[in-house]
């Protein structure tokens, strides 16, 4: 295996402050590694160029500005111009721990794969809302972590923290135009071509995620909408567990109706679940406020995802609608 030269691929859209925080975390990375950074400005009206220029003397950075075409196409744009032979794809709203590259390098040296993913966590500096949303998105008591077998060679990384060899990028052509959902789509195409992937458990990033309830709902709603589309493209990936948020939401509505007719047992089950969720969040965060917000975040996550999944399933699976025509906002146009 030739020596690895890592190129970090970071698309950004109107988030210069996030870029500053991320690049600052790069300056604190430990170890003597050869790496470069590609910032791809995806048609932003609020430029990050001045922020990038502040770090030019400390970091090996390339800055590109292009017409808006979505994060997937922007990542492809960056990878096709990057210096390295192994790409690490990050969202602009993450921070890197000091040992990130050391952990990744050690893992790939011991067991090389052409694709890897890492987990995310909430940094101590994040707001209570961000910490609560992070809990909802990653906890074992929600839908967090449904990305293929974590200990297998078929792990499905997410693009906030994802590694991809140049060989795999060339073979697949990179990300598609759907968003969100471009990362599991790429992962499944990689698996179909025989490439191996893995989870590097200790290669975590601190991920801010959404900073308002409205944005969080919109995000998980889109996640739910794209899953039936991905299932139609990759039928072998379809799993009953993807129905869980929808069934959870419909069951909760049913529990309220039954309660009005003095049938209480189903509502009691939901109350027990939320009490357990609150307790788990309280133990992990040691904050009553975060635990309360986590229960709200779980509710938003399940109802947002569940409604999106049901709506998209009816349109795609039962009415045979064309995904791009029925849900055009989930697709970007490719830009050369």
Buried (B, 14 or more C-beta within 10 A) or exposed (E): EEEBBBBBBBBBBBBBEBBBBBBBBBEEBEEEEEBBBBBBBBBBEEBBEEBBEEBEEEBBBBBBEBEBBBBBBBBBBBBEEBBBBBBBBBBBBBBBBEBBBBBBBBBBEEEBBBBBBBBBBBBEEBEBBBBBBBBBBBBEBBBBEBBBEBEEBBBBBBBBBBBBBBEBBEBBEBBBBBBBBBBBBBBBBBBEEEBBBBBBEBBBBBBBBBEEBEEBBBBBBBBBBBBBBBBBBBEEBBEEEBBBBBBBBBBBEEBEEBBEEEEEEBBEEBEEBBEEBBEBBBEBBEBEEBBBBBBBBBBBBBBBBBBBBBBBBEBBBEEEBEBEEBBEEBBBEEBE
